């Protein structure tokens, strides 16, 4: 008998025949407007119940000068009973308010530390070298006020890193455990992280040295996930740089299982594919980076995703606002175009 007992094979077969309800198929600006109006609220709804806003009660914990920058470590509340720490780096010498930037970290034990250039241990230094990971520090040096927070379960918000902590996860991915916990409450980890990112922007945009009308976001890998969702959910983000997070759900989700509970929402793939999600950022400027040797998001399906994003931007009348950096490298920040991209769209 021809029977299948493989659940993995079954998911791949389901994806092969699946077409999301709102996958973009239009050509004109009217098509794009109708598609975006129908899809955007449904996508945001998959984030689940969002945490209620509370007063930030911000506090500067540390301030020092280094490398021509003023560096601060701050803490603020994100919801009742929960806070987040962040770094805010800016040039020590500046004429007038600075453009702001949210630097989103990806997976890894160090959270915000890596993107802001903390090489305090050999392991941290190796992580930065492997992924060219310190783009937050680099963009502060390039003239931006940069904020980076730890997403839930990472860095200082990883309970496994607390003194005398027990590993209650027993070796399992905390992202997946937190996802299950969140859905029990009608929430998602992704929605809670988007909420925290908005709190970070609330803080950044309220600083007297930041121009709240010139704010961008960038991030690698899971940081690319967060950059995508922050841009989809928060119109204050005027330009976005998505680094090594281009693919299709059928490929990196169903085929490769290259995902976790911090990256998905219930029913998302029923609505759209990843290029549709990124296409919702249009007509705002978007720089996409794809590494030819990326072993997380393979270049063939990454470029297939990018071609579909291009069609969406073209239909929106914003083809010139979408840029691609296809670079000869792996799962890393290219660093070739980001400075010029943000300079044209946030400094002008």
C-alpha positions as CSV (number, residue, x, y, z in Angstrom):
1,X,0.0,0.0,0.0
2,X,1.1,3.5,-0.7
3,X,0.8,5.2,2.7
4,X,2.7,8.0,4.3
5,X,3.7,8.1,7.9
6,X,6.0,11.1,7.8
7,X,4.5,14.3,9.3
8,X,7.4,16.3,7.8
9,X,6.6,15.0,4.3
10,X,3.0,15.8,4.8
11,X,3.6,19.4,5.8
12,X,5.8,19.8,2.7
13,X,3.1,18.4,0.5
14,X,0.5,20.7,2.1
15,X,2.7,23.7,1.4
16,X,3.3,22.6,-2.2
17,X,-0.4,22.8,-3.0
18,X,-1.1,25.8,-0.8
19,X,-1.9,29.3,-2.1
20,X,-2.5,32.0,0.6
21,X,-5.8,33.8,0.5
22,X,-4.2,37.2,-0.1
23,X,-1.1,36.4,-2.1
24,X,-0.6,39.4,-4.3
25,X,-1.7,39.0,-7.9
26,X,-2.4,42.5,-9.0
27,X,-0.6,44.9,-11.4
28,X,-2.0,48.4,-10.9
29,X,-1.9,50.8,-8.1
30,X,-5.6,50.3,-7.5
31,X,-5.0,46.6,-7.2
32,X,-2.3,47.3,-4.7
33,X,-4.4,49.6,-2.7
34,X,-7.3,47.1,-2.5
35,X,-4.9,44.3,-1.6
36,X,-3.2,46.2,1.1
37,X,-6.4,47.5,2.6
38,X,-7.7,43.9,2.8
39,X,-4.6,42.2,4.0
40,X,-3.0,44.6,6.5
41,X,-5.6,44.5,9.2
42,X,-5.8,40.7,9.0
43,X,-2.0,40.4,9.3
44,X,-1.9,42.7,12.3
45,X,-4.8,40.7,13.9
46,X,-2.7,37.5,13.8
47,X,-0.4,39.1,16.4
48,X,-3.2,38.4,19.0
49,X,-4.0,40.5,22.0
50,X,-1.4,43.2,22.4
51,X,-0.2,44.2,25.8
52,X,-1.7,47.4,27.1
53,X,0.5,50.4,27.1
54,X,1.9,51.6,30.5
55,X,4.0,54.7,31.4
56,X,7.5,54.0,30.4
57,X,9.1,55.4,33.6
58,X,12.5,55.5,31.8
59,X,15.7,55.6,33.8
60,X,19.3,56.1,32.5
61,X,21.3,53.4,34.3
62,X,24.7,54.2,32.8
63,X,26.3,56.9,30.5
64,X,29.8,57.0,29.2
65,X,31.7,58.3,26.1
66,X,33.7,56.0,23.8
67,X,34.7,56.0,20.2
68,X,33.3,59.5,19.7
69,X,29.9,58.4,20.9
70,X,27.7,59.1,23.9
71,X,26.5,55.6,25.1
72,X,23.7,55.1,27.5
73,X,22.1,52.0,29.0
74,X,18.4,52.6,29.9
75,X,15.5,50.7,31.4
76,X,11.8,51.3,30.8
77,X,8.5,49.5,31.5
78,X,6.8,47.8,28.6
79,X,3.7,46.4,30.5
80,X,2.6,46.0,34.0
81,X,5.2,43.9,35.9
82,X,7.7,43.8,33.0
83,X,10.6,46.0,31.9
84,X,13.2,46.0,29.2
85,X,16.8,47.3,29.0
86,X,18.2,49.1,26.0
87,X,21.3,50.8,24.7
88,X,21.1,54.2,23.1
89,X,24.2,55.3,21.2
90,X,24.6,58.7,19.5
91,X,27.5,60.9,18.1
92,X,29.0,63.1,20.8
93,X,29.1,66.0,18.4
94,X,25.9,66.7,16.4
95,X,24.3,69.8,14.9
96,X,20.6,69.6,15.5
97,X,18.3,66.6,16.1
98,X,19.5,63.3,14.8
99,X,17.7,60.7,12.7
100,X,16.8,57.7,14.8
101,X,17.3,54.0,14.1
102,X,16.0,50.8,15.8
103,X,18.6,48.1,15.5
104,X,17.0,44.7,15.9
105,X,19.1,41.8,17.1
106,X,18.7,38.2,15.8
107,X,18.9,34.9,17.6
108,X,21.8,34.2,19.9
109,X,22.6,34.4,23.6
110,X,23.8,38.0,23.6
111,X,20.7,39.9,22.4
112,X,21.4,43.6,22.0
113,X,25.0,43.3,23.1
114,X,26.2,42.0,19.7
115,X,24.5,44.6,17.4
116,X,25.9,47.4,19.6
117,X,29.4,46.1,19.4
118,X,30.0,44.5,22.8
119,X,33.1,42.3,22.4
120,X,33.5,41.7,26.1
121,X,34.2,38.0,25.7
122,X,35.8,35.8,23.1
123,X,32.4,34.3,22.3
124,X,30.8,37.8,21.8
125,X,33.7,38.9,19.6
126,X,33.4,35.7,17.5
127,X,29.7,36.2,17.0
128,X,30.2,39.7,15.8
129,X,33.0,38.6,13.4
130,X,31.0,35.7,12.0
131,X,27.9,37.8,11.1
132,X,29.4,41.3,10.8
133,X,26.9,41.8,13.5
134,X,27.6,45.2,15.0
135,X,25.5,47.3,12.7
136,X,23.9,49.3,15.6
137,X,27.3,50.5,16.6
138,X,28.3,51.2,13.0
139,X,25.2,53.3,12.3
140,X,25.7,55.3,15.5
141,X,29.2,56.1,14.2
142,X,27.5,57.1,10.9
143,X,25.5,59.8,12.6
144,X,22.3,58.2,14.0
145,X,20.8,57.9,17.4
146,X,20.5,54.1,17.6
147,X,18.4,52.1,20.1
148,X,18.6,48.4,20.6
149,X,16.6,46.4,23.1
150,X,16.6,42.7,24.1
151,X,13.6,40.9,22.6
152,X,11.7,38.7,25.0
153,X,13.8,35.6,26.0
154,X,17.2,37.1,24.8
155,X,20.1,38.8,26.4
156,X,19.2,40.2,29.8
157,X,15.7,38.9,29.4
158,X,16.8,35.3,29.0
159,X,16.0,33.6,32.3
160,X,18.7,31.0,31.7
161,X,21.4,33.7,32.1
162,X,20.2,34.8,35.6
163,X,22.5,34.0,38.5
164,X,21.7,30.6,40.0
165,X,19.0,30.1,37.4
166,X,17.7,26.6,36.6
167,X,17.1,25.6,33.0
168,X,13.3,25.1,33.2
169,X,13.3,24.7,29.4
170,X,15.4,21.5,29.7
171,X,17.3,22.2,26.5
172,X,14.2,23.1,24.5
173,X,14.1,26.4,22.5
174,X,12.6,29.1,24.8
175,X,11.0,30.8,21.8
176,X,8.8,27.8,21.3
177,X,7.9,27.5,25.0
178,X,7.1,31.2,25.2
179,X,5.0,30.9,22.1
180,X,2.9,28.1,23.6
181,X,2.5,30.1,26.8
182,X,1.5,33.3,24.9
183,X,-1.1,31.5,22.8
184,X,-2.7,30.2,26.0
185,X,-3.4,33.8,26.8
186,X,-4.5,34.8,23.3
187,X,-1.2,36.5,22.6
188,X,1.9,35.8,20.5
189,X,5.6,36.3,21.3
190,X,5.9,38.2,18.1
191,X,3.1,40.5,19.0
192,X,4.6,41.1,22.5
193,X,8.0,41.9,20.8
194,X,6.3,44.3,18.4
195,X,4.8,46.0,21.4
196,X,8.2,46.3,23.1
197,X,9.7,47.6,19.9
198,X,7.0,50.3,19.8
199,X,7.8,51.2,23.4
200,X,11.5,51.5,22.4
201,X,10.4,53.9,19.6
202,X,8.3,55.8,22.0
203,X,11.3,56.3,24.2
204,X,13.7,57.1,21.3
205,X,11.3,59.6,19.6
206,X,10.8,61.4,22.9
207,X,14.4,62.3,23.3
208,X,15.3,65.9,22.6
209,X,18.2,65.0,20.3
210,X,16.1,62.8,18.0
211,X,14.0,63.9,15.0
212,X,10.9,61.7,15.4
213,X,10.0,62.3,11.8
214,X,13.2,60.5,10.5
215,X,13.3,57.0,12.0
216,X,14.3,53.7,10.5
217,X,14.8,50.1,11.4
218,X,17.3,47.3,10.5
219,X,18.0,43.8,11.5
220,X,19.6,40.5,10.6
221,X,17.8,37.1,10.5
222,X,15.3,37.2,13.4
223,X,16.2,40.8,13.5
224,X,15.0,40.9,9.9
225,X,11.7,39.3,11.1
226,X,11.4,42.1,13.7
227,X,12.3,44.8,11.2
228,X,9.6,43.5,8.8
229,X,6.9,43.4,11.5
230,X,7.9,46.7,13.0
231,X,7.6,48.4,9.6
232,X,4.3,46.7,8.9
233,X,2.9,47.8,12.3
234,X,4.5,51.2,13.0
235,X,4.3,53.9,10.4
236,X,6.9,55.9,12.3
237,X,9.5,53.7,10.5
238,X,10.2,55.7,7.4
239,X,12.8,53.3,5.9
240,X,13.8,49.6,6.6
241,X,16.8,47.4,6.0
242,X,15.9,43.7,6.1
243,X,19.1,41.6,6.3
244,X,19.1,37.9,5.4
245,X,15.4,37.3,6.0
246,X,14.0,36.7,2.5
247,X,12.4,33.3,1.6
248,X,9.1,31.6,1.4
249,X,7.2,29.9,4.2
250,X,7.0,26.7,2.2
251,X,10.7,26.6,2.0
252,X,12.2,27.9,5.3
253,X,9.2,26.9,7.3
254,X,7.8,23.7,5.9
255,X,10.9,22.3,4.1
256,X,13.8,23.4,6.3
257,X,12.0,24.0,9.7
258,X,14.2,27.2,9.9
259,X,11.8,29.0,12.2
260,X,10.7,29.3,15.8
261,X,7.9,30.5,18.0
262,X,9.2,34.1,18.0
263,X,8.9,34.4,14.2
264,X,5.3,33.3,13.4
265,X,1.7,34.0,14.2
266,X,-1.3,31.7,14.0
267,X,-2.9,31.6,10.5
268,X,-0.3,33.9,8.9
269,X,0.5,31.5,6.0
270,X,-3.3,31.0,5.4
271,X,-3.4,34.8,4.6
272,X,-0.1,35.5,2.8
273,X,3.5,34.5,2.1
274,X,6.6,36.2,3.3
275,X,7.0,38.4,0.2
276,X,3.4,39.7,0.7
277,X,4.4,40.6,4.3
278,X,7.4,42.5,3.2
279,X,5.4,44.1,0.4
280,X,3.1,45.7,2.9
281,X,5.9,48.0,3.7
282,X,5.5,49.7,0.3
283,X,5.7,52.5,-0.7
284,X,8.3,53.3,2.0
285,X,11.9,52.7,1.2
286,X,13.2,49.2,1.7
287,X,16.7,47.7,1.4
288,X,16.9,43.9,1.2
289,X,20.1,42.1,1.7
290,X,20.6,38.5,0.4
291,X,23.8,36.5,0.9
292,X,24.7,34.1,-1.9
293,X,26.0,31.6,0.6
294,X,23.4,32.0,3.3
295,X,22.8,28.6,4.8
296,X,19.7,29.7,6.7
297,X,17.7,31.3,3.9
298,X,18.9,29.8,0.7
299,X,19.6,32.2,-2.2
300,X,17.3,30.6,-4.8
301,X,14.1,30.9,-2.7
302,X,15.3,34.2,-1.2
303,X,15.5,35.6,-4.7
304,X,12.1,34.2,-5.6
305,X,10.8,36.1,-2.6
306,X,12.5,39.3,-3.7
307,X,11.1,39.1,-7.2
308,X,7.6,39.0,-5.8
309,X,8.3,41.9,-3.5
310,X,9.5,43.8,-6.6
311,X,6.2,43.2,-8.3
312,X,4.3,44.6,-5.3
313,X,6.5,47.7,-5.1
314,X,6.1,48.2,-8.9
315,X,2.3,48.0,-8.6
316,X,2.4,50.5,-5.8
317,X,4.3,52.9,-8.0
318,X,7.3,52.7,-5.8
319,X,9.8,50.5,-7.7
320,X,12.6,52.9,-7.1
321,X,12.1,52.7,-3.3
322,X,13.0,49.0,-3.2
323,X,16.7,48.1,-3.3
324,X,18.6,44.8,-3.3
325,X,22.1,44.1,-2.0
326,X,22.9,40.6,-3.3
327,X,26.4,40.0,-1.9
328,X,28.9,37.2,-1.9
329,X,28.7,36.1,1.6
330,X,26.8,34.1,4.2
331,X,24.3,34.8,7.0
332,X,25.6,38.3,7.8
333,X,25.2,42.0,7.4
334,X,26.8,43.1,4.1
335,X,27.4,46.6,5.2
336,X,27.8,47.8,1.6
337,X,24.7,49.8,1.1
338,X,23.0,50.5,4.5
339,X,24.8,53.8,5.2
340,X,24.0,55.3,1.9
341,X,20.4,54.0,1.9
342,X,19.6,55.5,5.3
343,X,21.5,58.7,4.5
344,X,19.3,59.3,1.4
345,X,16.1,58.5,3.1
346,X,16.6,59.7,6.7
347,X,19.3,62.4,6.6
348,X,18.0,64.3,3.6
